Amino acid sequence: MRRLSFGVSLIALSTLVLELMLTRVFDVILTPNLSYFVVSLAVFSFGLAGIYATLRPIPVERDIQGRLVGCSLGFAATALLLHPVINALPLDYLRIAKAPVTTLASFAVLYLALLAPFFLAGYILIAIFSKYAAKIQRLYFWDLVGAGLGTMLVIPFILQIGPGGLIICAAALGLIAAALFSESRIATRTYAVAAIVVMAVPFVYGQSYIDFTYHMEKRGIIKAFDEGRDELVRWDPISKIDVIDETLSPETATPWHKSGDRKAIEYDGGNQTSYFYKFDGNLKALRELMDRDRSTVNEHFWQIGVLASHYLKRDSGQSVLVIGSAGGQETKASLIYGAKYVDTVELVPTVVDLAIGPYSPYIGDIFHNPVVHPHAGEGRSFLRSTDRKYDIIQIYSNHTSSSIAQGSGALAPVYLQTEEAYEEYFSHLTPNGVLHINHYGFPRMITTAALAWKRMGRTDFRRHVVLYFSPSELTLPTLLIKMTPWTEGEIAQLNAYLAPPEIDEKDRLVLMENPLDPSKSFLSDDFYSGNFPHELAERIPADFTPRTDDNPYFGQFRKHVEPLQPDPKSFVDPGTAYMLNSSLVHGIPMDLVHLWETAGASILFALLFILAAAPDRHGAS
């Protein structure tokens, strides 16, 4: 029974590792939506195993050791095959219009390849639990121990050997389980030796990784790899990080990268992107340049809106918190305008390590400035751990154009954009502090912030909100919420700074929400009330209702499949219309299609499986 218990634990452990690593793999090579696909498929596969065991039960008197060994070997083999299968299949679902048969066939093969190891693992556990029902408490204990270990072990090992290596290790654990289930000494030794050999492979590769092929072009990462511009690859427990050289040349210049050398920090294959901007470290010279001539702003910052709050609070001894510090552009903006204390928080530890380590000289050693305090962690958790008040709290984007086009943010929980999050921001600002956010869907940002404002007992929210908009940055408006009402002088300063004549007209920021003249604003007073009317929410063709921690899906705006047009009468802003229209591919909403595909495939395969597995009319099994 001891060997059986350890075998149960190993199967549970390897199954959890496999499931978790596949969600990470598909985050990178396809889109984050596929994590729902993998989790649903794993649960579905266990359900199929249960159906099979019900339709074709193992007689109580029959020995199951041979069946357990066979299924464990099958689990190991099918897990090992996942890497070559995933790499070989053309899995870009955006090709479905050009090559529908090939694309559908590829995903059908992928579905079956993923189903196999989870089905076999589920069947092993069901067979053991059924055969040894009298020992279920002990067996279930070891099942939970294995599952718990599976969730823990991925954290230290993903950096060392990556998901590809961990999937191979999961297969090796299947071989060890086969050795434990086997009653033959020769077979036991053979499976154990094979497991050691298989498990050694990823550790031989080390951080070279047994990696997966990118199937979708996200922000030019495949092209960059083909051109040899990749400088570094790290599988962090949070995200895979690729650093891509974007030294400017006639070949690399684009409308979005006209000047300035930089390194692209690609999160999960291009789902999100930040940049290390080349900087000599001369803060005084950069300050003088930004004050005198902002035509070169894109050499140092993504857009001029990054600087808005720092310019407003310049030389006031300001204390700053940057949530999502990434490559450091917000930190640099705070330093050039005289910040005296800067906390920077970045969720991905690898990015923090790179910014304070090998890429520090490239970005002017800004994170080694004595006023800067870098932290690896989650923004809201950091806020809850400190009593410090800040003059500026800044959050610059957690999305890119590729994630918008994929619709991958629609069902992603965004806990930085909920009513409770805004309460935490407001409670950590000084009496005249500013919350500075650049994110898409500003109507929902405002309804969510208004709800927090009202729940904190505050009133007259509209007088505290400014929003600037740029034709070239439809999904990155600049939202500034000040704890005291805005004045004419402050608005005038921002208008002049954010729309200088020397930069291209489409890059200038235009005042869209004016707290001093609401009649010229895009949104009505209802958006600022903290009590967004149900009747208005139903009438608007996009969903702008506020989000809470219980419903954190900030990107879930879609109500209809039809394309939207910007319309002040229905409060649909250009950024929201662009976002929803971009994620429509041949009329198919990419933000929902993975749910439809998973449901359809599950129903189809369940019916086929039941028909195939059902015993014949004579009851033969």
C-alpha positions in Angstrom: 0.0 0.0 0.0 2.9 2.3 0.6 4.2 2.1 -2.9 0.6 2.6 -4.2 0.2 5.7 -2.0 3.5 7.2 -3.4 2.4 6.3 -6.9 -0.9 8.2 -6.3 1.1 11.2 -5.0 3.4 11.2 -8.0 0.6 11.0 -10.5 -1.2 13.9 -8.8 2.1 15.9 -8.7 2.9 15.4 -12.3 -0.6 16.2 -13.5 -0.6 19.5 -11.6 2.9 20.4 -13.0 1.7 19.5 -16.5 -1.4 21.5 -16.3 0.3 24.6 -14.8 3.1 24.5 -17.4 0.8 24.1 -20.3 -1.1 27.3 -19.2 2.2 29.1 -19.2 3.3 27.7 -22.5 0.1 28.8 -24.3 0.3 32.2 -22.6 3.5 32.7 -24.5 3.2 30.9 -27.9 -0.5 31.8 -28.4 -2.6 33.9 -26.0 -3.5 34.0 -22.3 -7.0 32.9 -23.3 -5.7 29.4 -23.8 -5.2 29.0 -20.1 -8.9 28.6 -19.8 -8.8 26.1 -22.6 -6.1 24.0 -20.8 -7.8 24.1 -17.4 -11.2 23.2 -18.9 -9.6 20.4 -21.0 -7.9 18.9 -17.9 -11.1 18.8 -16.0 -13.0 17.5 -19.0 -10.4 14.7 -19.4 -10.8 13.6 -15.8 -14.5 13.6 -16.4 -14.1 11.4 -19.5 -12.0 9.0 -17.4 -14.8 8.8 -14.9 -17.3 8.1 -17.7 -15.1 5.4 -19.1 -14.6 3.8 -15.7 -18.4 3.8 -15.2 -19.2 2.4 -18.6 -16.4 -0.2 -18.5 -15.8 -0.9 -14.8 -12.9 -3.0 -13.6 -14.2 -6.1 -11.8 -13.4 -6.0 -8.1 -11.7 -9.3 -8.2 -9.4 -8.4 -11.1 -5.8 -7.3 -10.4 -5.1 -3.7 -11.7 -1.3 -3.5 -11.3 -0.7 -4.2 -15.0 -3.3 -1.6 -16.0 -1.8 1.0 -13.7 1.7 0.4 -15.2 0.4 0.6 -18.7 -1.5 3.9 -18.0 1.5 5.4 -16.2 3.8 4.5 -19.2 1.1 6.0 -21.5 1.0 9.2 -19.4 4.8 9.5 -19.6 4.9 8.9 -23.4 2.0 11.3 -24.2 3.5 14.0 -22.0 6.9 13.6 -23.7 5.1 13.9 -27.1 3.5 17.2 -26.3 6.7 19.3 -27.0 7.2 18.0 -30.5 3.5 18.0 -31.3 3.0 21.6 -30.1 6.1 22.8 -32.0 5.1 21.0 -35.2 1.5 22.0 -35.5 0.5 25.3 -37.3 -1.4 26.8 -34.3 -2.1 30.3 -35.4 -5.8 30.6 -35.2 -5.8 33.9 -37.1 -5.1 31.8 -40.2 -8.5 30.2 -40.0 -9.9 32.4 -42.9 -7.0 31.5 -45.2 -6.5 27.9 -44.3 -9.7 26.7 -42.4 -9.1 23.0 -42.8 -5.5 23.0 -41.8 -6.1 25.3 -38.8 -9.1 23.4 -37.5 -7.3 20.0 -38.0 -4.3 21.3 -36.2 -6.3 22.4 -33.2 -8.2 19.1 -33.2 -4.9 17.2 -33.1 -3.7 19.5 -30.3 -6.9 18.9 -28.4 -6.5 15.1 -28.6 -2.8 15.4 -27.7 -3.6 17.4 -24.6 -6.5 15.2 -23.7 -4.5 11.9 -23.6 -2.1 12.5 -20.6 -4.9 14.0 -18.4 -7.3 11.2 -19.3 -4.7 8.5 -18.4 -3.8 10.3 -15.2 -7.4 10.6 -14.2 -8.1 6.9 -15.1 -5.1 5.8 -12.9 -6.5 7.7 -9.9 -10.1 6.5 -10.5 -8.9 2.9 -10.8 -7.0 3.0 -7.6 -9.7 4.8 -5.6 -12.3 2.3 -6.9 -10.2 -0.8 -6.2 -9.0 0.3 -2.8 -12.1 2.2 -1.6 -11.6 1.0 1.9 -8.3 2.9 2.0 -9.7 6.1 0.4 -8.7 8.4 3.2 -5.1 7.5 3.1 -5.0 7.5 -0.7 -6.8 10.8 -1.0 -4.3 12.3 1.5 -1.4 11.3 -0.7 -3.3 12.6 -3.7 -3.6 16.1 -2.0 0.0 16.0 -0.9 1.1 15.4 -4.5 -1.1 18.1 -5.9 0.2 20.6 -3.3 3.8 19.7 -4.1 3.1 20.1 -7.8 1.9 23.7 -7.3 5.0 24.5 -5.2 7.8 22.9 -7.2 7.1 24.9 -10.4 8.2 28.2 -8.7 11.9 27.4 -8.0 12.4 25.2 -11.1 10.7 27.2 -13.8 13.6 29.7 -13.8 16.1 26.9 -14.0 14.7 24.6 -16.6 11.5 26.3 -18.0 8.1 24.8 -18.7 9.5 22.5 -21.4 11.9 21.0 -18.8 9.2 20.7 -16.2 6.9 18.9 -18.6 9.7 16.4 -19.3 10.1 16.0 -15.5 6.4 15.3 -15.2 6.8 12.5 -17.7 9.7 11.2 -15.7 7.5 11.1 -12.6 5.0 9.0 -14.6 7.8 6.5 -15.2 8.6 6.4 -11.5 4.9 5.8 -10.8 5.1 2.9 -13.2 8.0 1.6 -11.3 6.1 1.8 -8.0 3.0 0.1 -9.5 5.0 -2.7 -11.1 5.4 -6.1 -9.4 8.4 -7.1 -11.5 11.9 -6.2 -10.1 13.4 -6.0 -13.6 10.6 -3.7 -14.9 10.8 -1.6 -11.8 14.5 -1.0 -12.2 14.2 -0.4 -15.9 11.4 2.3 -15.4 13.4 3.9 -12.6 16.6 4.1 -14.7 14.6 5.5 -17.7 13.1 8.1 -15.3 16.5 9.3 -14.2 17.7 9.6 -17.8 14.6 11.5 -18.9 14.7 13.8 -15.9 18.4 14.6 -16.4 17.8 16.0 -19.9 16.3 19.4 -19.0 19.0 20.0 -16.3 21.7 19.4 -18.9 20.2 22.1 -21.0 19.8 24.4 -18.0 18.8 28.0 -18.8 19.2 27.2 -22.5 15.8 25.7 -22.1 13.9 23.1 -24.1 11.7 25.8 -25.5 8.6 26.1 -27.6 8.0 27.6 -31.1 6.2 30.9 -31.3 3.1 30.4 -33.5 1.7 33.9 -33.5 3.5 37.1 -34.4 3.0 39.4 -31.4 4.7 42.8 -31.8 7.4 41.4 -34.1 9.0 38.9 -31.8 9.2 36.2 -34.4 10.9 38.5 -36.8 13.3 39.7 -34.1 14.3 36.1 -33.4 14.8 35.4 -37.1 17.0 38.5 -37.3 19.0 37.4 -34.3 18.1 40.5 -32.2 17.1 38.5 -29.1 19.6 39.1 -26.3 18.1 37.2 -23.3 15.5 34.7 -22.5 14.2 33.9 -19.0 11.3 31.9 -17.8 10.3 33.8 -14.7 7.6 32.3 -12.3 5.3 35.2 -13.4 6.2 35.7 -17.1 8.5 34.6 -19.7 10.9 37.5 -20.5 12.6 38.1 -23.9 14.8 41.1 -24.3 15.0 42.2 -27.9 17.5 44.8 -29.3 15.8 47.7 -31.0 18.7 49.8 -31.9 17.4 52.3 -34.4 18.3 51.8 -38.1 16.5 52.4 -41.4 15.4 48.8 -41.2 13.9 49.0 -37.8 12.3 52.4 -37.9 8.5 52.4 -37.8 5.8 54.9 -37.1 5.9 53.8 -33.5 9.7 53.9 -33.3 11.0 56.9 -35.1 14.1 57.7 -33.0 16.1 56.5 -30.1 17.8 53.2 -29.2 16.0 50.9 -26.8 15.6 47.3 -25.7 12.1 45.7 -25.8 11.2 43.7 -22.7 8.7 41.2 -24.1 6.4 39.6 -21.5 5.0 36.2 -22.5 6.0 36.4 -26.2 4.7 39.9 -26.7 1.5 39.9 -24.8 2.9 42.9 -23.0 5.9 45.0 -23.8 8.0 47.5 -21.9 11.3 49.2 -22.8 14.8 49.9 -21.5 15.4 53.3 -23.1 19.1 54.1 -23.7 20.1 56.9 -21.4 23.4 58.4 -20.3 22.2 59.2 -16.8 22.4 63.0 -17.1 19.1 63.9 -15.4 19.7 67.7 -15.5 20.3 67.7 -19.3 17.2 65.6 -20.0 15.1 67.9 -17.8 16.3 71.0 -19.7 15.6 69.2 -23.0 12.1 68.3 -22.0 11.4 71.8 -20.8 12.8 73.4 -23.9 12.0 71.0 -26.8 9.9 68.0 -26.4 10.2 66.9 -30.1 12.6 64.1 -28.9 10.3 62.8 -26.1 9.9 59.4 -27.8 13.6 58.7 -27.4 13.2 58.5 -23.7 9.5 57.8 -23.1 6.6 56.0 -24.8 4.6 59.2 -25.0 4.5 62.6 -23.5 1.6 61.6 -21.2 4.1 59.6 -19.0 5.5 62.9 -17.8 2.2 64.7 -16.9 1.9 64.2 -13.1 5.7 64.7 -12.6 5.7 68.0 -14.5 2.7 69.1 -12.4 4.5 68.3 -9.1 7.9 69.4 -10.2 10.5 70.5 -7.6 8.1 70.1 -4.7 10.0 67.4 -2.9 7.4 64.9 -4.2 7.1 61.3 -3.0 6.3 58.9 -5.9 5.0 55.4 -6.2 5.3 53.7 -9.6 3.3 50.5 -9.9 4.6 48.4 -12.8 8.0 50.1 -13.0 9.2 47.7 -15.7 12.0 49.3 -17.8 12.0 52.5 -15.8 10.5 55.3 -17.9 8.2 56.5 -15.1 11.0 56.3 -12.6 13.2 58.5 -14.9 10.3 61.0 -15.3 10.0 61.3 -11.6 13.8 61.9 -11.2 14.1 64.6 -13.8 11.4 66.6 -12.1 13.0 66.4 -8.7 11.3 63.6 -6.8 12.9 63.1 -3.3 11.5 59.6 -2.7 10.5 57.0 -5.2 9.1 53.5 -4.6 9.0 51.3 -7.7 7.0 48.0 -7.7 7.3 45.5 -10.5 5.5 42.2 -10.5 8.1 40.2 -12.5 11.3 39.7 -10.4 13.4 39.0 -13.5 12.6 42.5 -14.9 13.7 44.0 -11.5 16.9 42.0 -11.6 17.7 43.1 -15.2 17.0 46.8 -14.4 19.3 46.9 -11.4 21.8 44.4 -12.9 23.0 43.9 -16.5 20.9 46.6 -18.1 21.4 49.2 -15.4 24.3 51.0 -17.3 22.2 51.1 -20.4 19.3 53.0 -18.7 21.5 55.4 -16.8 21.6 53.5 -13.5 18.3 55.2 -12.5 17.3 52.3 -10.2 20.6 52.9 -8.3 19.8 56.5 -7.6 19.7 56.9 -3.8 16.1 58.2 -3.8 14.8 55.2 -5.7 13.7 52.0 -3.9 12.9 49.1 -6.2 10.6 46.3 -5.1 9.5 43.0 -6.7 5.9 42.5 -5.9 2.2 43.2 -6.6 1.1 46.8 -6.4 -1.9 46.5 -4.1 -0.1 44.1 -1.8 2.7 46.6 -1.5 0.2 49.5 -0.8 -1.4 47.4 2.0 2.1 46.9 3.5 3.0 50.6 3.9 1.6 53.6 5.7 3.5 56.0 3.4 1.5 58.7 1.6 2.5 59.7 -1.9 2.2 62.8 -3.9 2.0 60.8 -7.1 0.9 57.2 -7.7 1.4 56.2 -11.3 0.3 53.1 -13.3 1.3 53.1 -16.9 -0.5 50.4 -18.9 -0.6 46.6 -18.5 -1.5 45.9 -22.1 -0.3 46.2 -25.7 -1.8 46.5 -29.1 -1.3 42.7 -29.6 -3.2 41.8 -26.5 -6.0 44.1 -27.6 -6.2 42.5 -31.0 -6.2 39.0 -29.5 -9.0 40.0 -27.0 -6.9 38.3 -24.4 -7.7 40.9 -21.7 -11.4 40.4 -21.8 -11.5 37.6 -19.3 -8.3 38.4 -17.4 -8.8 39.6 -13.9 -7.3 43.1 -13.4 -7.2 43.8 -9.7 -5.5 47.2 -10.3 -8.7 48.4 -11.9 -11.4 47.7 -9.3 -13.3 49.9 -6.9 -11.3 48.5 -4.0 -8.1 49.3 -5.8 -9.1 52.9 -6.3 -9.9 53.2 -2.6 -6.4 52.0 -1.8 -4.9 54.5 -4.2 -6.9 57.4 -2.8 -6.1 56.5 0.8 -2.4 56.5 0.1 -2.3 59.9 -1.6 -1.4 63.1 0.2 -4.1 65.8 0.5 -3.1 67.3 -2.8 -1.8 64.0 -4.4 -2.4 62.8 -7.9 -3.3 59.4 -9.2 -1.9 59.0 -12.8 -3.1 56.1 -14.9 -2.8 55.3 -18.6 -5.1 52.5 -19.6 -7.8 51.8 -22.2 -11.5 52.0 -21.5 -11.5 55.4 -19.7 -15.3 55.5 -19.3 -15.1 52.4 -17.1 -12.0 53.7 -15.2 -14.1 56.8 -14.3 -17.2 54.9 -13.2 -15.1 52.6 -11.1 -13.1 55.4 -9.5 -16.3 57.3 -8.9 -17.8 54.4 -7.0 -14.7 54.3 -4.8 -14.8 58.0 -4.3 -18.4 57.9 -3.2 -17.9 54.9 -0.9 -15.1 56.8 0.8 -17.6 59.6 1.6 -16.2 62.1 -0.9 -18.3 64.3 -3.2 -18.1 66.4 -6.3 -15.8 63.8 -8.1 -16.0 65.5 -11.5 -14.0 68.5 -10.3 -11.1 66.2 -9.4 -10.8 64.4 -12.8 -8.8 65.4 -15.9 -8.4 63.2 -18.9 -6.1 63.8 -22.0 -6.5 61.9 -25.2 -4.2 61.5 -28.2 -5.1 60.3 -31.8 -1.9 58.2 -31.9 -2.6 56.5 -28.6 -6.2 55.5 -28.7 -5.8 53.0 -25.9 -3.5 55.0 -23.6 -5.4 58.1 -22.5 -3.9 60.0 -19.6 -6.2 60.0 -16.6 -5.3 62.3 -13.7 -7.3 62.3 -10.5 -6.3 64.9 -7.9 -7.4 64.8 -4.3 -8.2 68.5 -4.4 -10.2 70.2 -7.2 -8.3 71.2 -10.3 -7.6 74.9 -10.8 -7.4 77.0 -14.0 -3.7 77.5 -13.6 -3.0 73.7 -13.3 -5.1 72.9 -16.4 -3.4 75.7 -18.3 0.1 74.3 -17.4 -0.8 70.8 -18.5 -2.4 72.0 -21.7 0.8 73.8 -22.7 3.1 71.0 -21.6 1.2 68.1 -23.2 0.5 69.7 -26.5 3.7 71.5 -27.5 3.9 72.8 -31.1 7.2 71.1 -31.8 5.7 67.5 -31.7 3.5 66.0 -34.3 -0.1 67.1 -34.0 -1.4 63.5 -33.7 1.0 63.0 -30.7 -0.2 66.0 -28.8 -2.6 65.3 -25.9 -6.0 67.0 -26.1 -8.1 67.8 -23.0 -11.1 65.5 -23.3 -12.6 65.6 -19.7 -12.4 69.1 -18.4 -13.4 69.5 -14.8 -13.8 73.3 -15.2 -16.2 73.0 -18.2 -18.1 69.8 -18.1 -20.3 70.9 -21.0 -17.3 70.3 -23.3 -16.5 66.9 -21.9 -17.2 63.5 -23.6 -18.9 61.9 -20.6 -22.0 63.0 -18.7 -22.3 63.6 -15.0 -23.8 60.1 -14.6 -20.3 58.6 -15.1 -19.0 60.6 -12.2 -21.9 60.1 -9.8 -20.7 56.9 -8.1 -24.1 55.4 -8.9 -24.0 54.6 -12.6 -27.6 54.4 -13.7 -28.8 50.9 -14.8 -30.9 52.5 -17.6 -27.9 54.3 -19.0 -25.7 51.2 -18.8 -28.3 49.2 -20.7 -28.6 51.8 -23.4 -24.9 52.2 -24.2 -23.6 49.6 -26.8 -20.5 48.8 -24.6 -20.4 47.8 -21.0 -19.0 50.6 -18.8 -20.3 49.5 -15.5 -17.7 49.7 -12.6 -15.6 46.7 -11.6 -15.0 45.3 -8.1 -12.8 42.6 -6.7 -15.8 40.2 -7.0 -16.0 41.0 -10.7 -12.5 42.1 -11.7 -12.8 41.6 -15.5 -12.1 45.1 -16.5 -11.6 44.3 -20.2 -15.0 42.7 -20.6 -16.7 45.5 -22.6 -18.4 43.6 -25.4 -22.1 43.5 -25.6 -22.5 42.8 -29.3 -20.5 41.2 -32.1 -21.2 44.1 -34.5 -18.4 46.7 -35.0 -18.7 49.9 -33.0 -18.2 53.4 -34.1 -17.0 56.2 -31.8 -20.1 58.2 -30.8 -20.4 60.9 -28.2 -24.1 60.4 -28.0 -23.7 56.9 -26.7 -20.4 57.7 -24.9 -18.4 55.2 -26.9 -14.9 56.7 -27.1 -12.5 56.0 -30.0 -10.2 53.8 -27.8 -13.0 51.5 -26.7 -14.3 51.2 -30.3 -10.8 50.5 -31.6 -10.2 47.9 -29.0 -13.5 46.0 -29.6 -13.2 46.2 -33.4 -9.5 45.1 -33.4 -10.5 41.9 -31.6 -13.0 41.0 -34.3 -11.4 38.7 -36.9 -13.8 38.1 -39.8 -16.7 38.8 -37.5 -15.5 36.4 -34.8 -14.8 38.0 -31.4 -11.3 36.8 -30.3 -12.2 37.7 -26.7 -14.9 35.0 -26.6 -14.0 32.4 -29.3 -11.8 30.3 -27.0 -14.8 29.7 -24.7 -17.0 28.7 -27.7 -14.3 26.4 -29.1 -13.7 24.7 -25.8 -17.4 24.2 -25.2 -18.0 22.9 -28.7 -15.0 20.5 -28.7 -16.0 19.2 -25.3 -19.5 18.4 -26.3 -18.4 16.8 -29.5 -15.7 14.6 -28.0 -17.9 13.7 -25.0 -20.6 12.4 -27.4 -18.1 10.5 -29.5 -16.4 9.1 -26.4 -19.6 7.9 -24.9 -20.7 6.2 -28.1 -17.3 4.5 -28.5 -16.8 3.5 -24.9 -20.4 2.2 -24.2 -20.5 -1.6 -23.8 -22.3 -3.6 -26.5 -25.9 -4.8 -26.1 -24.7 -8.0 -24.6 -22.9 -6.2 -21.8 -19.4 -7.2 -22.9 -16.6 -5.0 -21.5 
